[in-house]
Amino acid sequence: MNEPTPLQRWWRLFWIFLKVNLLTTAGPTSIGLLYKETVGKLMTEAQFVEAVGFSNLVPGSEALKLAMFIGYSSGGVPGVLAALLGAIIPPTIIMFTVASVLMRFQGEEWMRHFIKGMTPAIVVLLALVAWQLFRAANPQAIKWRPLLLALVSFIALYLGVSPQYVLIGAGILGVILYGQRSIE
């Protein structure tokens, strides 16, 4: 199979992020679809997990940070621009539409119930995406180190530690745990 031209690669990046941002309504849920669209096509699983991890370390929109990371690794600076354009167009149009609808129905009782009804579904979506990322980072049978890292991270987040500090701490703990030559 022929290597795609730079223009084809940039168009693909634009299309992937346009599609992901049209088909998903939240940053965390977009990670699952983005995983399916990029892993094995534009990057490896390890690169994707790295992209998600590093995108959580810096402030800003996760979708945009992932677009920049994946766009740059796949197409350089023009790839960043193509991915960002695809990532920005759908939410911008959707937010203008949603904002106008919310302003019209603001304060309505059914709107408050609608939002309360969505909350459990959002929790389930976040848990599913977290599990998919956990399995992608640990494709072999789950062993004690990743479980320990997950447990320590959960406790730290539950206690109110900033997510950025939890990720940095987990990375340092990963160096310690995986750097040792111990028996699994």
N, C-alpha and C positions, 0 to 999 in steps of 0.2 A: 504494500500500500504506500502511496506517495505521501511524503511529508507535506502537511498543509502549508500554503503560502502564509506570510504574515497577515495579509488582509483576511484570509479565511479564518485564521486563528482569532483575530480581533473580532470578526463578525460572530464567531462561535461564543466568545466570551460575552459579547453584548447580548446575544440570544439567551445564553444560559441564565444570566442575571436578570434579564427581562422576564423570562419564564418563571424563575424561582420567585421573584418579587410579585408576579401576577397571581401565582398559584398558592402562595402561602401568605398568611396574614400576620405572622409574628416572627421576630428574629430567631428564637430558638427552634421553631417548627421549620424554618427555612433551612436549617442545618442538615436535616435528614434528606431533603430533596437535593440540596447542593452536594451532599455526599454522593448521592446516586448519579448526579450529572457530571461530577468532576473526577471521582476516584476511578482510576484505570483508564481515563480518557485524557485528562490534563495533568494529573498528579497521582502519587501513590497514597495509600492509606496513611502511612506515617507522615507524609507531608501535609495531608488534610488535618490530621489530629494536631500537628504542630501549628498550622494556620489558625485553627479554632483556639488553641491554647494561647498563642501570642495575641490573637485579636481580643482576648479577654483581659490582657495586661494593660492595654492602653485605653484611655477614655474615648468615648464616642460610640456611634452606632455600630453594632456588631456586623450587620449586613454590609455596611460600607467598608469596614476594616477587612472583612473577608474578601470583598470585591477587590480591594487594593492588593491584598496579599496574593490571592489567586491570579488576578490580572497581571501583576508584576512577574510572578514566577512563570507564567505561561506566555506572556507577550511583551514584557518590558513596560516602559512608560506608556506606549500606545495601548497596551493591554489593560493597564490600570484605567486609562480614560474610557476605553470601550466597556469594561466591566462596571465602572462607576456610572456611566450613562444608563446602562441597562438596569442598574440597581436603583437609580434615583427616579426615573420616569414613573414607574407604577405607583410607588408610595406617595409621590407628590400629587398625582391626579386623584388617587383614592382619598388622601387626607383632605383635599379641598372638598370633595364630595361628602365625605363623612362629617366634616366640620359643619357644612351647611345643613345637613340632616339633623345633627345633634343640636344645633342652635334652634332649629324649628321645633324639636320635640323635647327640649331641655325642661326638666322638672316633671315630666309625665310619669305617672306611676308605673306604667308598663315598661318604660325604658329602664327604670331602676331594677325591675324584676328580670328584664332581659340580661342586664349586666351581671346580676347575681347568678343567673343560670349559666352563664359562660365560665364562671370562675372554676368549677370543678373540671371542666373540659380542658382548660388551660393547664391546670396542675397535672393532669394525665399526659398531655402533650409534652410538657417539660420533662416529666419522668421518663417517658418513652425515648425522647431524644438523648437524655443523659445515659440511659442504658445502652443505646446504639453506639454512642461515642465510647463508652466504657468497654464494650465488646470489641469495637474497632481497634482500640489501643491495646487490647489483650486478647488476640484471636485464639490463642491456645486456651486450654482449660484455665479457669480463673484460679489464681493462686493467692497466697496470703499477702504478698506485698501490695498488689493493687487494691485488695480489700482493706488493708490497713490504711493506705493512702486515702481511699474513699471515706473510711470511717473518721479519720482525723480531720479531713476536709469538712465533712458534714458537721462534726462537733464544733469546729472553729466557726463555720458559717452560722450555725445555730446560736452560738454565743455572741454573734454580732461582729466578728472580725471581717474587715473589708475583703471582698472577693479578690482584689488584686494581691493582697498580702497572703491570702490563702493559696493562690496559685504559685506565688513566688516560694512560699514555705513548702508547698508540695513538691515543687521542682528541686529545692535543696534536699528535702527528705528523700526524693527519688534518687538523687546522686548518691546519698548515703546508703540507701537500701539496695539499689541495683549495682552500686560500685563494689559491694562486698562480694566475695566469692563464697557464698554460703549455700547450704543445701535447701532446695525448695521444699 
